[in-house]
Amino acid sequence: MLVLLPPSETKRSGGEGAPLDLARLAHPSLTSVRERVITALVALSTDPDEAARVLKLGKTQRGDVDLNAVLPEAATMPAVDRYTGVLYDALDAATLDEASRRWLATHVQIQSAAFGLVAADDPVPSYRLSAAASVPGAGSGKRVWADAVSEALRVAAPDFVLDLRSEAYSALGPVPHGLPSAYVRVVAEGPGGVTRALNHFNKRAKGELVRRLASSRAAVGGREDLFAWAEANDVDLRPGERQEMLLVER
């Protein structure tokens, strides 16, 4: 199973890893696209006002332009540790044991607007770029990444893809047709068994799900395996419409 996560706008600063080495990242077929996006971000950073406009930064966020300016030589850390925010706080990868961290490295990848699809343990620097931004010299996130990431997934051919990305980041790399997959929506059960979508707890529930998968070193080869794992681990996971699964928060 391959679990796909969104990134987070908030990130830890610094790091102890060597500067970005594109050859170390998952999916080597994305290297040329990564180079183009990074070159465009660095070039954009030479004009802080324009960079703030393109990246849609407020006054208190303008310092993030400096992150992109030094992106190629900045220190790195594993992607799963770089990102913060509700989902990654719930996942809390830093407190997992070594076996669970190895599970993350093998089974979890994160969709970045700057680097495409990277493995959980791929070393990346801090940066600022959202899925919605269109960077001069590179283009919009969807135009830059969608075909390339989909093809990378097709070549990797995981036996099953569990897509926990937001819709904006799923658009940056749609799961190819014919690849067994499920897109997860977080819902709450109301009176009469009627479910409703959750927004506030959506990210937390996804982070907790991945933590439980990693902690149990789940061996999942398809939808039925995942439903069986969920039942054994007291996770309320139900079939949804078409390729969806519903993660029910109690």
C-alpha positions, 0 to 999 in steps of 0.5 A: 500500500502507498499512502499519499498525504498533503503537505502543510503550509507551516514547516519546521525551520532549519535542519541538520541534513545536507543541502537538497540533492534531487538524486536522493528523492523518490521518483527520479522521473520528476527530477527535471520538473523539480529543477524547473520549479526550484529555478523559477522559485529562486529567480522569483525571490530576487524581486520580493514584492513580486514574490509576495504577490505571486505566492499570496503572502501577507505582510507577516509572511514576507520573510518566507520569500527568503526561504525560496531564495536559498532553497538549493543550499539550505539544510534539509530534514525528512519531509515527514518531520519538516511539515507541521500543522494539525495533520502532522501534529497528530501523526507525530512521526518524531515519537514513533519507534524505528520500525514504525518510521521505516513503515512510513519511509516505505509506505507514505509519500507527500505531495509537495508543490515544490518537489512533487511526490516525495517519500516520507523520509526524503530530505527536503529544505523549508520553502514556500509554495502552495498548490494554487500558486502559478510561478513565472517560468514554471506555471501553475501547480496542476500544469507543472505536476499533474501528468508527471506525478500520475506517470510516476505513480503508474510506473511505481505501480503500488498494489493499492493507493490510499489517497489522504490528500486534499482535493487541491493536492490530489489535482497535482497528481491524480491517481492513474486510472486502473490503479487500485485506490481509494480517496478518503473523506472524514465524516461524522455520524449523526442521527439515523446513521446519516453522515456529514463531512467534517472540516475542523477534524479532517486533518487530525483524523487523517494524521491519527489514521496514518500513525495507527497504520505505521504503529501497527506496521499494517500489511495492506494489499487492497481495499478488503485488507484495509477494511479488515485492518480497520475492524481489527484496530477499532477504526471506523472505515466504511465504503463510500461512493465510487472509489471513496472510503469514509473515515467516521469520527466518533 
